[in-house]
């Protein structure tokens, strides 16, 4: 084997004084997760296509990417149309915003889908999606994570899985009707897969929730180290989230950003930001946050935290 010169193996060496490089995010050498939204008009009009929610320029990374680890897109398929998707990812989650059709995987597996279904597939292979009626997906995958690592997916960790709309709605209804629901921070069902009993998530990297924001709800703030790429379903004006870096001892967010919910549009809740959800619309609303919380849970870094007023905190400590 040809030996590498001393010059070549030392040419990239750097040394930093500890305090000058211990927190690159605070120093500004790495960008924070930007806010952003992807509006429904994009998947409601135009030709069959993938509509990327690409924030890689703001993140300062090679894209496309919506967050450091995840890529979110809408997929629009006109009636009678077909579109192929293929990404170097370990996990792909599709939520059917509207329409019906089927997807054919590389191994011949066929998934029949309709409005309200979720389906989850391992990445790395071509999938052909065909629509019988005007259709749209919300599509999340972890291709940006693999691109950062410089790896190609080589092993499926789970099988293609379909979560039917009627089943997830029934599960959510059971949770909402449980008398204990009033004491809970969220009225939501988490999608899970029997291959991942430790993380209890939809794949080993991804986490998906189907949530209800009841009329007049004020869901108290919480935060976590995973990013949330939120899709709003049906909602009337008056539903919104408040998002802030800091929280007061009274459990109220300090200088929050208000993100108004728009039907069938997506927005971002950055990692470690406190966030609360509010429904002043007079009608129930539903949301689907998808996160890299499977990966964070595996890494023991999710660190989910719920806000409590000062007196309550003291009681719990
Ligand atoms: Fe959250």
py3Dmol code that shows the C-alpha trace and the ligand (Angstrom):
import py3Dmol

protein = """\
ATOM      1  CA  UNK A   1       0.000   0.000   0.000  1.00  0.00           C
ATOM      2  CA  UNK A   2       1.233   3.429  -0.905  1.00  0.00           C
ATOM      3  CA  UNK A   3       2.136   5.373   2.241  1.00  0.00           C
ATOM      4  CA  UNK A   4       0.514   8.742   2.867  1.00  0.00           C
ATOM      5  CA  UNK A   5       2.954  11.569   3.317  1.00  0.00           C
ATOM      6  CA  UNK A   6       3.352  13.216   6.716  1.00  0.00           C
ATOM      7  CA  UNK A   7       2.156  16.450   5.152  1.00  0.00           C
ATOM      8  CA  UNK A   8      -1.149  14.844   3.966  1.00  0.00           C
ATOM      9  CA  UNK A   9      -2.101  13.318   7.299  1.00  0.00           C
ATOM     10  CA  UNK A  10      -1.420  16.498   9.233  1.00  0.00           C
ATOM     11  CA  UNK A  11      -2.776  19.101   6.845  1.00  0.00           C
ATOM     12  CA  UNK A  12      -6.281  19.301   8.376  1.00  0.00           C
ATOM     13  CA  UNK A  13      -5.202  19.447  12.022  1.00  0.00           C
ATOM     14  CA  UNK A  14      -6.591  22.307  14.114  1.00  0.00           C
ATOM     15  CA  UNK A  15      -6.416  23.099  17.823  1.00  0.00           C
ATOM     16  CA  UNK A  16      -8.849  25.335  19.720  1.00  0.00           C
ATOM     17  CA  UNK A  17      -8.619  26.823  23.176  1.00  0.00           C
ATOM     18  CA  UNK A  18     -11.483  25.131  25.040  1.00  0.00           C
ATOM     19  CA  UNK A  19     -13.777  28.104  25.745  1.00  0.00           C
ATOM     20  CA  UNK A  20     -13.457  29.356  22.173  1.00  0.00           C
ATOM     21  CA  UNK A  21     -14.973  26.176  20.729  1.00  0.00           C
ATOM     22  CA  UNK A  22     -16.940  24.455  23.495  1.00  0.00           C
ATOM     23  CA  UNK A  23     -20.292  25.902  22.343  1.00  0.00           C
ATOM     24  CA  UNK A  24     -20.325  26.353  18.547  1.00  0.00           C
ATOM     25  CA  UNK A  25     -24.058  27.170  18.542  1.00  0.00           C
ATOM     26  CA  UNK A  26     -23.557  30.131  20.869  1.00  0.00           C
ATOM     27  CA  UNK A  27     -20.446  31.143  18.959  1.00  0.00           C
ATOM     28  CA  UNK A  28     -22.397  31.088  15.690  1.00  0.00           C
ATOM     29  CA  UNK A  29     -20.256  28.643  13.729  1.00  0.00           C
ATOM     30  CA  UNK A  30     -23.268  26.328  13.516  1.00  0.00           C
ATOM     31  CA  UNK A  31     -26.732  27.710  12.741  1.00  0.00           C
ATOM     32  CA  UNK A  32     -29.760  27.279  15.008  1.00  0.00           C
ATOM     33  CA  UNK A  33     -32.844  25.514  13.674  1.00  0.00           C
ATOM     34  CA  UNK A  34     -34.872  28.160  11.804  1.00  0.00           C
ATOM     35  CA  UNK A  35     -38.611  28.607  12.119  1.00  0.00           C
ATOM     36  CA  UNK A  36     -40.549  28.166   8.907  1.00  0.00           C
ATOM     37  CA  UNK A  37     -43.759  26.959   7.317  1.00  0.00           C
ATOM     38  CA  UNK A  38     -44.836  25.152   4.168  1.00  0.00           C
ATOM     39  CA  UNK A  39     -48.284  26.222   3.033  1.00  0.00           C
ATOM     40  CA  UNK A  40     -51.094  24.030   1.717  1.00  0.00           C
ATOM     41  CA  UNK A  41     -51.497  25.972  -1.548  1.00  0.00           C
ATOM     42  CA  UNK A  42     -48.337  24.234  -2.740  1.00  0.00           C
ATOM     43  CA  UNK A  43     -49.826  20.731  -2.612  1.00  0.00           C
ATOM     44  CA  UNK A  44     -53.294  21.880  -3.696  1.00  0.00           C
ATOM     45  CA  UNK A  45     -52.187  23.262  -7.063  1.00  0.00           C
ATOM     46  CA  UNK A  46     -49.835  22.505  -9.932  1.00  0.00           C
ATOM     47  CA  UNK A  47     -48.474  19.372 -11.470  1.00  0.00           C
ATOM     48  CA  UNK A  48     -47.496  16.075  -9.860  1.00  0.00           C
ATOM     49  CA  UNK A  49     -44.289  16.733  -7.941  1.00  0.00           C
ATOM     50  CA  UNK A  50     -42.366  16.659  -4.667  1.00  0.00           C
ATOM     51  CA  UNK A  51     -42.490  20.011  -2.845  1.00  0.00           C
ATOM     52  CA  UNK A  52     -39.453  20.194  -0.535  1.00  0.00           C
ATOM     53  CA  UNK A  53     -39.450  22.102   2.758  1.00  0.00           C
ATOM     54  CA  UNK A  54     -35.797  22.935   2.250  1.00  0.00           C
ATOM     55  CA  UNK A  55     -34.070  25.070   4.888  1.00  0.00           C
ATOM     56  CA  UNK A  56     -30.554  23.790   4.211  1.00  0.00           C
ATOM     57  CA  UNK A  57     -29.295  27.277   3.251  1.00  0.00           C
ATOM     58  CA  UNK A  58     -30.350  28.710   6.624  1.00  0.00           C
ATOM     59  CA  UNK A  59     -28.927  25.649   8.374  1.00  0.00           C
ATOM     60  CA  UNK A  60     -25.661  26.018   6.483  1.00  0.00           C
ATOM     61  CA  UNK A  61     -25.635  22.350   5.472  1.00  0.00           C
ATOM     62  CA  UNK A  62     -25.724  20.360   2.264  1.00  0.00           C
ATOM     63  CA  UNK A  63     -29.361  19.835   1.411  1.00  0.00           C
ATOM     64  CA  UNK A  64     -32.106  19.324   0.933  1.00  0.00           C
ATOM     65  CA  UNK A  65     -32.932  19.356   4.645  1.00  0.00           C
ATOM     66  CA  UNK A  66     -35.652  20.771   6.878  1.00  0.00           C
ATOM     67  CA  UNK A  67     -33.692  20.133  10.061  1.00  0.00           C
ATOM     68  CA  UNK A  68     -30.271  18.696  10.795  1.00  0.00           C
ATOM     69  CA  UNK A  69     -31.633  15.148  10.692  1.00  0.00           C
ATOM     70  CA  UNK A  70     -34.908  15.311   8.794  1.00  0.00           C
ATOM     71  CA  UNK A  71     -36.425  16.233   5.450  1.00  0.00           C
ATOM     72  CA  UNK A  72     -40.091  17.170   5.152  1.00  0.00           C
ATOM     73  CA  UNK A  73     -41.914  17.549   1.845  1.00  0.00           C
ATOM     74  CA  UNK A  74     -45.377  17.579   0.404  1.00  0.00           C
ATOM     75  CA  UNK A  75     -45.979  15.186  -2.472  1.00  0.00           C
ATOM     76  CA  UNK A  76     -48.713  16.186  -4.882  1.00  0.00           C
ATOM     77  CA  UNK A  77     -50.095  13.538  -7.271  1.00  0.00           C
ATOM     78  CA  UNK A  78     -52.753  14.456  -9.789  1.00  0.00           C
ATOM     79  CA  UNK A  79     -55.596  11.987 -10.400  1.00  0.00           C
ATOM     80  CA  UNK A  80     -54.288   9.156 -12.546  1.00  0.00           C
ATOM     81  CA  UNK A  81     -50.687  10.237 -11.998  1.00  0.00           C
ATOM     82  CA  UNK A  82     -47.652   8.387 -10.665  1.00  0.00           C
ATOM     83  CA  UNK A  83     -44.528   9.690  -8.958  1.00  0.00           C
ATOM     84  CA  UNK A  84     -41.389   7.842  -7.891  1.00  0.00           C
ATOM     85  CA  UNK A  85     -39.532   8.556  -4.657  1.00  0.00           C
ATOM     86  CA  UNK A  86     -36.125   7.242  -3.678  1.00  0.00           C
ATOM     87  CA  UNK A  87     -34.044   8.527  -0.772  1.00  0.00           C
ATOM     88  CA  UNK A  88     -30.991   7.298   1.113  1.00  0.00           C
ATOM     89  CA  UNK A  89     -32.842   7.110   4.444  1.00  0.00           C
ATOM     90  CA  UNK A  90     -33.441   4.563   7.186  1.00  0.00           C
ATOM     91  CA  UNK A  91     -37.072   5.613   7.610  1.00  0.00           C
ATOM     92  CA  UNK A  92     -39.793   7.275   5.589  1.00  0.00           C
ATOM     93  CA  UNK A  93     -43.169   8.290   7.030  1.00  0.00           C
ATOM     94  CA  UNK A  94     -46.020   9.243   4.711  1.00  0.00           C
ATOM     95  CA  UNK A  95     -49.301  10.773   5.894  1.00  0.00           C
ATOM     96  CA  UNK A  96     -52.074  10.879   3.280  1.00  0.00           C
ATOM     97  CA  UNK A  97     -53.451  14.418   3.383  1.00  0.00           C
ATOM     98  CA  UNK A  98     -56.110  13.642   0.781  1.00  0.00           C
ATOM     99  CA  UNK A  99     -56.988  11.256  -2.021  1.00  0.00           C
ATOM    100  CA  UNK A 100     -56.478   7.543  -2.499  1.00  0.00           C
ATOM    101  CA  UNK A 101     -54.194   5.264  -4.424  1.00  0.00           C
ATOM    102  CA  UNK A 102     -51.410   2.766  -3.941  1.00  0.00           C
ATOM    103  CA  UNK A 103     -47.644   2.592  -3.638  1.00  0.00           C
ATOM    104  CA  UNK A 104     -45.480  -0.188  -5.081  1.00  0.00           C
ATOM    105  CA  UNK A 105     -42.232  -0.880  -3.241  1.00  0.00           C
ATOM    106  CA  UNK A 106     -39.042  -2.217  -4.812  1.00  0.00           C
ATOM    107  CA  UNK A 107     -39.825  -5.768  -3.663  1.00  0.00           C
ATOM    108  CA  UNK A 108     -43.324  -5.726  -5.124  1.00  0.00           C
ATOM    109  CA  UNK A 109     -45.105  -4.967  -1.868  1.00  0.00           C
ATOM    110  CA  UNK A 110     -48.237  -2.920  -2.571  1.00  0.00           C
ATOM    111  CA  UNK A 111     -49.657  -0.504  -0.013  1.00  0.00           C
ATOM    112  CA  UNK A 112     -53.205   0.695  -0.711  1.00  0.00           C
ATOM    113  CA  UNK A 113     -53.738   4.076   0.937  1.00  0.00           C
ATOM    114  CA  UNK A 114     -56.475   6.654   1.422  1.00  0.00           C
ATOM    115  CA  UNK A 115     -56.978   9.989   3.164  1.00  0.00           C
ATOM    116  CA  UNK A 116     -55.915   9.833   6.820  1.00  0.00           C
ATOM    117  CA  UNK A 117     -53.667   6.766   6.527  1.00  0.00           C
ATOM    118  CA  UNK A 118     -50.035   6.744   7.589  1.00  0.00           C
ATOM    119  CA  UNK A 119     -47.576   4.366   5.979  1.00  0.00           C
ATOM    120  CA  UNK A 120     -43.978   3.857   6.963  1.00  0.00           C
ATOM    121  CA  UNK A 121     -41.246   2.241   4.887  1.00  0.00           C
ATOM    122  CA  UNK A 122     -37.498   1.680   5.166  1.00  0.00           C
ATOM    123  CA  UNK A 123     -35.623   3.971   2.780  1.00  0.00           C
ATOM    124  CA  UNK A 124     -32.947   3.331   0.209  1.00  0.00           C
ATOM    125  CA  UNK A 125     -35.162   1.942  -2.544  1.00  0.00           C
ATOM    126  CA  UNK A 126     -37.487   3.259  -5.223  1.00  0.00           C
ATOM    127  CA  UNK A 127     -41.203   3.495  -4.473  1.00  0.00           C
ATOM    128  CA  UNK A 128     -43.844   4.259  -7.153  1.00  0.00           C
ATOM    129  CA  UNK A 129     -46.905   6.097  -5.846  1.00  0.00           C
ATOM    130  CA  UNK A 130     -50.029   6.145  -8.036  1.00  0.00           C
ATOM    131  CA  UNK A 131     -53.156   8.195  -7.290  1.00  0.00           C
ATOM    132  CA  UNK A 132     -56.707   7.312  -8.279  1.00  0.00           C
ATOM    133  CA  UNK A 133     -57.951  10.766  -7.260  1.00  0.00           C
ATOM    134  CA  UNK A 134     -56.205  14.093  -6.597  1.00  0.00           C
ATOM    135  CA  UNK A 135     -53.850  13.203  -3.723  1.00  0.00           C
ATOM    136  CA  UNK A 136     -51.228  14.638  -1.427  1.00  0.00           C
ATOM    137  CA  UNK A 137     -48.790  13.269   1.162  1.00  0.00           C
ATOM    138  CA  UNK A 138     -46.848  14.798   4.023  1.00  0.00           C
ATOM    139  CA  UNK A 139     -43.524  12.961   3.721  1.00  0.00           C
ATOM    140  CA  UNK A 140     -40.751  12.883   6.304  1.00  0.00           C
ATOM    141  CA  UNK A 141     -37.479  10.969   6.097  1.00  0.00           C
ATOM    142  CA  UNK A 142     -34.056  11.000   7.740  1.00  0.00           C
ATOM    143  CA  UNK A 143     -31.916  11.377   4.610  1.00  0.00           C
ATOM    144  CA  UNK A 144     -30.135  14.526   5.964  1.00  0.00           C
ATOM    145  CA  UNK A 145     -28.823  12.495   8.930  1.00  0.00           C
ATOM    146  CA  UNK A 146     -27.326   9.844   6.633  1.00  0.00           C
ATOM    147  CA  UNK A 147     -25.848  12.520   4.355  1.00  0.00           C
ATOM    148  CA  UNK A 148     -24.136  14.128   7.359  1.00  0.00           C
ATOM    149  CA  UNK A 149     -22.766  10.774   8.494  1.00  0.00           C
ATOM    150  CA  UNK A 150     -21.591   9.911   4.974  1.00  0.00           C
ATOM    151  CA  UNK A 151     -23.298   6.515   4.964  1.00  0.00           C
ATOM    152  CA  UNK A 152     -25.593   4.524   2.705  1.00  0.00           C
ATOM    153  CA  UNK A 153     -28.503   2.625   4.164  1.00  0.00           C
ATOM    154  CA  UNK A 154     -27.867  -1.096   3.806  1.00  0.00           C
ATOM    155  CA  UNK A 155     -30.224  -2.884   6.186  1.00  0.00           C
ATOM    156  CA  UNK A 156     -33.972  -2.494   6.726  1.00  0.00           C
ATOM    157  CA  UNK A 157     -34.742  -2.371  10.431  1.00  0.00           C
ATOM    158  CA  UNK A 158     -38.498  -2.862   9.976  1.00  0.00           C
ATOM    159  CA  UNK A 159     -41.037  -3.893   7.366  1.00  0.00           C
ATOM    160  CA  UNK A 160     -43.386  -1.565   5.489  1.00  0.00           C
ATOM    161  CA  UNK A 161     -46.239  -0.719   7.863  1.00  0.00           C
ATOM    162  CA  UNK A 162     -49.688   0.780   7.288  1.00  0.00           C
ATOM    163  CA  UNK A 163     -51.631   2.639   9.992  1.00  0.00           C
ATOM    164  CA  UNK A 164     -55.202   2.871   8.714  1.00  0.00           C
ATOM    165  CA  UNK A 165     -57.083   6.137   9.234  1.00  0.00           C
ATOM    166  CA  UNK A 166     -60.049   4.455  10.929  1.00  0.00           C
ATOM    167  CA  UNK A 167     -57.762   2.705  13.431  1.00  0.00           C
ATOM    168  CA  UNK A 168     -55.691   5.734  14.457  1.00  0.00           C
ATOM    169  CA  UNK A 169     -58.867   7.834  14.729  1.00  0.00           C
ATOM    170  CA  UNK A 170     -60.474   5.198  16.946  1.00  0.00           C
ATOM    171  CA  UNK A 171     -57.395   5.061  19.178  1.00  0.00           C
ATOM    172  CA  UNK A 172     -57.416   8.843  19.484  1.00  0.00           C
ATOM    173  CA  UNK A 173     -61.140   8.837  20.268  1.00  0.00           C
ATOM    174  CA  UNK A 174     -60.614   6.264  23.057  1.00  0.00           C
ATOM    175  CA  UNK A 175     -57.870   8.425  24.572  1.00  0.00           C
ATOM    176  CA  UNK A 176     -60.001  11.597  24.292  1.00  0.00           C
ATOM    177  CA  UNK A 177     -62.970   9.900  25.994  1.00  0.00           C
ATOM    178  CA  UNK A 178     -60.883   8.490  28.847  1.00  0.00           C
ATOM    179  CA  UNK A 179     -61.891  10.292  32.074  1.00  0.00           C
ATOM    180  CA  UNK A 180     -58.168  10.765  32.787  1.00  0.00           C
ATOM    181  CA  UNK A 181     -57.797  12.852  29.594  1.00  0.00           C
ATOM    182  CA  UNK A 182     -58.475  16.105  31.470  1.00  0.00           C
ATOM    183  CA  UNK A 183     -55.391  15.500  33.647  1.00  0.00           C
ATOM    184  CA  UNK A 184     -53.071  14.853  30.736  1.00  0.00           C
ATOM    185  CA  UNK A 185     -50.772  17.381  29.066  1.00  0.00           C
ATOM    186  CA  UNK A 186     -51.799  16.248  25.557  1.00  0.00           C
ATOM    187  CA  UNK A 187     -54.693  14.298  23.997  1.00  0.00           C
ATOM    188  CA  UNK A 188     -52.731  12.261  21.500  1.00  0.00           C
ATOM    189  CA  UNK A 189     -51.930   8.822  20.215  1.00  0.00           C
ATOM    190  CA  UNK A 190     -48.345   7.848  19.423  1.00  0.00           C
ATOM    191  CA  UNK A 191     -47.767   5.555  16.458  1.00  0.00           C
ATOM    192  CA  UNK A 192     -45.430   2.708  17.334  1.00  0.00           C
ATOM    193  CA  UNK A 193     -43.879  -0.427  15.849  1.00  0.00           C
ATOM    194  CA  UNK A 194     -43.306  -3.760  17.603  1.00  0.00           C
ATOM    195  CA  UNK A 195     -39.689  -3.793  16.370  1.00  0.00           C
ATOM    196  CA  UNK A 196     -38.872  -0.884  18.672  1.00  0.00           C
ATOM    197  CA  UNK A 197     -40.082  -1.771  22.181  1.00  0.00           C
ATOM    198  CA  UNK A 198     -37.418   0.350  23.872  1.00  0.00           C
ATOM    199  CA  UNK A 199     -38.022   3.654  22.109  1.00  0.00           C
ATOM    200  CA  UNK A 200     -41.766   2.965  21.596  1.00  0.00           C
ATOM    201  CA  UNK A 201     -41.627   4.941  18.352  1.00  0.00           C
ATOM    202  CA  UNK A 202     -42.870   4.562  14.783  1.00  0.00           C
ATOM    203  CA  UNK A 203     -39.351   3.738  13.537  1.00  0.00           C
ATOM    204  CA  UNK A 204     -35.951   3.585  15.255  1.00  0.00           C
ATOM    205  CA  UNK A 205     -35.276   7.233  14.309  1.00  0.00           C
ATOM    206  CA  UNK A 206     -38.710   8.769  13.752  1.00  0.00           C
ATOM    207  CA  UNK A 207     -41.557   9.566  16.129  1.00  0.00           C
ATOM    208  CA  UNK A 208     -45.082  10.321  14.957  1.00  0.00           C
ATOM    209  CA  UNK A 209     -48.097  11.564  16.868  1.00  0.00           C
ATOM    210  CA  UNK A 210     -51.764  12.048  15.946  1.00  0.00           C
ATOM    211  CA  UNK A 211     -53.137  14.682  18.289  1.00  0.00           C
ATOM    212  CA  UNK A 212     -56.366  16.437  19.132  1.00  0.00           C
ATOM    213  CA  UNK A 213     -56.557  20.041  20.319  1.00  0.00           C
ATOM    214  CA  UNK A 214     -60.038  20.275  21.836  1.00  0.00           C
ATOM    215  CA  UNK A 215     -62.207  23.388  21.788  1.00  0.00           C
ATOM    216  CA  UNK A 216     -60.913  26.017  24.274  1.00  0.00           C
ATOM    217  CA  UNK A 217     -57.825  23.912  25.036  1.00  0.00           C
ATOM    218  CA  UNK A 218     -54.696  25.522  26.453  1.00  0.00           C
ATOM    219  CA  UNK A 219     -52.110  22.763  26.486  1.00  0.00           C
ATOM    220  CA  UNK A 220     -49.346  23.752  28.919  1.00  0.00           C
ATOM    221  CA  UNK A 221     -45.797  24.230  27.615  1.00  0.00           C
ATOM    222  CA  UNK A 222     -43.234  21.485  27.238  1.00  0.00           C
ATOM    223  CA  UNK A 223     -39.940  21.087  25.417  1.00  0.00           C
ATOM    224  CA  UNK A 224     -37.655  18.371  24.082  1.00  0.00           C
ATOM    225  CA  UNK A 225     -34.378  18.071  22.204  1.00  0.00           C
ATOM    226  CA  UNK A 226     -36.019  16.603  19.093  1.00  0.00           C
ATOM    227  CA  UNK A 227     -37.215  18.937  16.354  1.00  0.00           C
ATOM    228  CA  UNK A 228     -40.960  18.851  15.576  1.00  0.00           C
ATOM    229  CA  UNK A 229     -42.089  19.106  11.961  1.00  0.00           C
ATOM    230  CA  UNK A 230     -45.792  19.716  12.527  1.00  0.00           C
ATOM    231  CA  UNK A 231     -48.594  19.154  10.031  1.00  0.00           C
ATOM    232  CA  UNK A 232     -51.908  20.770  10.898  1.00  0.00           C
ATOM    233  CA  UNK A 233     -55.042  18.988   9.696  1.00  0.00           C
ATOM    234  CA  UNK A 234     -58.512  20.489   9.795  1.00  0.00           C
ATOM    235  CA  UNK A 235     -58.682  23.673  11.854  1.00  0.00           C
ATOM    236  CA  UNK A 236     -60.607  26.933  11.992  1.00  0.00           C
ATOM    237  CA  UNK A 237     -58.926  30.308  12.575  1.00  0.00           C
ATOM    238  CA  UNK A 238     -58.007  30.765  16.236  1.00  0.00           C
ATOM    239  CA  UNK A 239     -55.701  27.782  16.766  1.00  0.00           C
ATOM    240  CA  UNK A 240     -52.062  28.617  17.396  1.00  0.00           C
ATOM    241  CA  UNK A 241     -48.844  27.581  19.118  1.00  0.00           C
ATOM    242  CA  UNK A 242     -46.636  29.790  21.254  1.00  0.00           C
ATOM    243  CA  UNK A 243     -42.928  28.973  21.024  1.00  0.00           C
ATOM    244  CA  UNK A 244     -40.180  30.492  23.167  1.00  0.00           C
ATOM    245  CA  UNK A 245     -36.637  29.855  24.333  1.00  0.00           C
ATOM    246  CA  UNK A 246     -37.409  30.739  27.930  1.00  0.00           C
ATOM    247  CA  UNK A 247     -40.190  30.278  30.433  1.00  0.00           C
ATOM    248  CA  UNK A 248     -41.033  32.188  33.614  1.00  0.00           C
ATOM    249  CA  UNK A 249     -41.388  30.561  37.014  1.00  0.00           C
ATOM    250  CA  UNK A 250     -45.153  30.966  36.636  1.00  0.00           C
ATOM    251  CA  UNK A 251     -45.055  28.633  33.626  1.00  0.00           C
ATOM    252  CA  UNK A 252     -45.691  31.454  31.141  1.00  0.00           C
ATOM    253  CA  UNK A 253     -43.512  31.682  28.020  1.00  0.00           C
ATOM    254  CA  UNK A 254     -41.231  34.732  27.736  1.00  0.00           C
ATOM    255  CA  UNK A 255     -41.414  36.679  24.437  1.00  0.00           C
ATOM    256  CA  UNK A 256     -42.991  33.805  22.501  1.00  0.00           C
ATOM    257  CA  UNK A 257     -43.309  33.546  18.736  1.00  0.00           C
ATOM    258  CA  UNK A 258     -46.947  32.935  17.764  1.00  0.00           C
ATOM    259  CA  UNK A 259     -47.429  30.351  15.018  1.00  0.00           C
ATOM    260  CA  UNK A 260     -51.003  30.430  13.721  1.00  0.00           C
ATOM    261  CA  UNK A 261     -52.271  27.077  12.541  1.00  0.00           C
ATOM    262  CA  UNK A 262     -53.261  26.843   8.869  1.00  0.00           C
ATOM    263  CA  UNK A 263     -55.181  23.808   7.575  1.00  0.00           C
ATOM    264  CA  UNK A 264     -53.031  21.173   5.889  1.00  0.00           C
ATOM    265  CA  UNK A 265     -49.912  23.326   6.202  1.00  0.00           C
ATOM    266  CA  UNK A 266     -46.691  22.502   8.049  1.00  0.00           C
ATOM    267  CA  UNK A 267     -44.456  24.443  10.446  1.00  0.00           C
ATOM    268  CA  UNK A 268     -41.401  23.860  12.639  1.00  0.00           C
ATOM    269  CA  UNK A 269     -40.950  23.793  16.378  1.00  0.00           C
ATOM    270  CA  UNK A 270     -37.165  24.065  16.949  1.00  0.00           C
ATOM    271  CA  UNK A 271     -35.391  21.731  19.395  1.00  0.00           C
ATOM    272  CA  UNK A 272     -35.414  22.696  23.078  1.00  0.00           C
ATOM    273  CA  UNK A 273     -37.924  25.538  22.613  1.00  0.00           C
ATOM    274  CA  UNK A 274     -40.851  25.618  25.027  1.00  0.00           C
ATOM    275  CA  UNK A 275     -44.176  25.347  23.193  1.00  0.00           C
ATOM    276  CA  UNK A 276     -47.850  25.462  24.118  1.00  0.00           C
ATOM    277  CA  UNK A 277     -50.929  24.910  21.937  1.00  0.00           C
ATOM    278  CA  UNK A 278     -54.113  27.008  22.094  1.00  0.00           C
ATOM    279  CA  UNK A 279     -57.546  26.538  20.547  1.00  0.00           C
ATOM    280  CA  UNK A 280     -59.783  29.616  20.516  1.00  0.00           C
ATOM    281  CA  UNK A 281     -61.468  28.602  17.243  1.00  0.00           C
ATOM    282  CA  UNK A 282     -64.660  27.061  18.641  1.00  0.00           C
ATOM    283  CA  UNK A 283     -63.973  23.734  16.869  1.00  0.00           C
ATOM    284  CA  UNK A 284     -61.759  20.732  17.489  1.00  0.00           C
ATOM    285  CA  UNK A 285     -58.455  20.658  15.604  1.00  0.00           C
ATOM    286  CA  UNK A 286     -55.938  17.931  14.821  1.00  0.00           C
ATOM    287  CA  UNK A 287     -52.194  17.975  14.375  1.00  0.00           C
ATOM    288  CA  UNK A 288     -49.453  15.548  13.384  1.00  0.00           C
ATOM    289  CA  UNK A 289     -45.982  16.353  14.699  1.00  0.00           C
ATOM    290  CA  UNK A 290     -43.216  14.147  13.339  1.00  0.00           C
ATOM    291  CA  UNK A 291     -39.846  14.248  15.073  1.00  0.00           C
ATOM    292  CA  UNK A 292     -36.385  12.676  15.265  1.00  0.00           C
ATOM    293  CA  UNK A 293     -37.354  11.553  18.764  1.00  0.00           C
ATOM    294  CA  UNK A 294     -36.758   7.866  18.060  1.00  0.00           C
ATOM    295  CA  UNK A 295     -33.075   8.657  17.583  1.00  0.00           C
ATOM    296  CA  UNK A 296     -32.966  10.998  20.592  1.00  0.00           C
ATOM    297  CA  UNK A 297     -34.688   8.463  22.825  1.00  0.00           C
ATOM    298  CA  UNK A 298     -32.175   5.795  21.780  1.00  0.00           C
ATOM    299  CA  UNK A 299     -29.334   8.246  22.497  1.00  0.00           C
ATOM    300  CA  UNK A 300     -30.883   9.066  25.930  1.00  0.00           C
ATOM    301  CA  UNK A 301     -30.933  12.729  24.912  1.00  0.00           C
ATOM    302  CA  UNK A 302     -34.649  13.456  24.338  1.00  0.00           C
ATOM    303  CA  UNK A 303     -34.903  15.206  27.726  1.00  0.00           C
ATOM    304  CA  UNK A 304     -38.610  15.995  27.483  1.00  0.00           C
ATOM    305  CA  UNK A 305     -39.686  18.442  30.173  1.00  0.00           C
ATOM    306  CA  UNK A 306     -43.121  19.754  31.154  1.00  0.00           C
ATOM    307  CA  UNK A 307     -43.666  23.190  32.645  1.00  0.00           C
ATOM    308  CA  UNK A 308     -45.146  23.489  36.097  1.00  0.00           C
ATOM    309  CA  UNK A 309     -45.832  26.616  38.130  1.00  0.00           C
ATOM    310  CA  UNK A 310     -43.222  27.336  40.801  1.00  0.00           C
ATOM    311  CA  UNK A 311     -45.323  26.024  43.693  1.00  0.00           C
ATOM    312  CA  UNK A 312     -45.969  22.784  41.859  1.00  0.00           C
ATOM    313  CA  UNK A 313     -42.253  22.420  41.056  1.00  0.00           C
ATOM    314  CA  UNK A 314     -41.406  22.766  44.725  1.00  0.00           C
ATOM    315  CA  UNK A 315     -43.942  20.087  45.622  1.00  0.00           C
ATOM    316  CA  UNK A 316     -42.407  17.687  43.140  1.00  0.00           C
ATOM    317  CA  UNK A 317     -38.773  18.240  44.134  1.00  0.00           C
TER     318      UNK A 317
END
"""
ligand_1 = """\
1
LIG
Fe -43.667 18.975 21.631
"""
view = py3Dmol.view(width=600, height=400)
view.addModel(protein, "pdb")
view.setStyle({"model": 0}, {"cartoon": {"style": "trace"}})
view.addModel(ligand_1, "xyz")
view.setStyle({"model": 1}, {"stick": {}})
view.zoomTo()
view.show()
